Amino acid sequence: MQRRNFIRNSTLALTGIVLTKDLLTKPYQKSYGYNGMLYTLDTSWSKCDPGKYPVNDCHEMVQDAKGRILLLTNETHNNLLIYDTNGQLTDSWGHDFPGAHGLTLHDENGTEFLYITDTVRHQVYKTTLDGKLLLTIDAPLDAGIYKEAKEFIPTETAIDSNGDIFIADGYGAQYILHYDKNGRLLGHFGGRGDGDEHFDNAHGICWDTRRSDHSLLITDRTRNCFKRFSREGKLLEILPLPGACVCRPVIHKDHLYAAVLRSPDLKAEGTGFVTILDKDNMVVSNIGGNKPQYQDGHLQPMHQTDKIFVHPHDVCVDRDDNLYVAQWASGKVYPYKLRRV
């Protein structure tokens, strides 16, 4: 009996040592989110030296075919910072975009290009991944909807499979402008107004690749929603997101991701979070925000609960479903990484 007790006590002691060692080597990390869409936060992902590679507002991010993460900032010392997924800087370029805002990646017959909107220069640019300028789109003064170039303040682009360019004039007259691949204006829709077919802050635009109807999702940020339009500009659907001043919609697999700049309106400083919708456009998770609640099929107002972000402006989703969050007016911080649990 004494031998049996000795063996049992020795085993428990050894188990305790192993468990204690495991706890010491794997510190607890808080996870954020709900309904299986959970993430841990890494605020020091970027390994950049701010003295050599400063940022101002970190506006948008994309991942290219090589797996690199490209960040657009309106700091003209280096408008584009290019990282690997571990946060190591691999390249940088760009000194000519003081209002760098929208960054869209488009694959054109196996070659990737960038589309950059500049809210200060009132222009849209197409470049190579290493910064060679290929196309410049100026304010469409001949369209009869702008009296002067400064009224055109583009915030985002969406590129069709044939190369056509759709520009959201989200800080300007609120039109969605349709160009061919050579920069020739073909048409426009939306514009500022009170009707559902109009916008107040058409901040972002993308193709909803989860659907077969080739529709565009367009932000109406101050009205807390996304709006679905046909390619021809017909309003198809409104996706209400009460309490969420959403930035651009980002589609990855069956989910829609968006940075929420502020909540419940643009007057509430420092109240941002990230929201995630499923393929049925139901909010399933908020990172730094409250658990999504529906009553009688209606989403209840959302709000910040954990102050992990100040003003998140964009979400980039990598191949492993990790997230990268760029922030505006948040102390010139580099992007944060959220690792999928």
Disulfide bonds with the S-S distance in Angstrom:
none
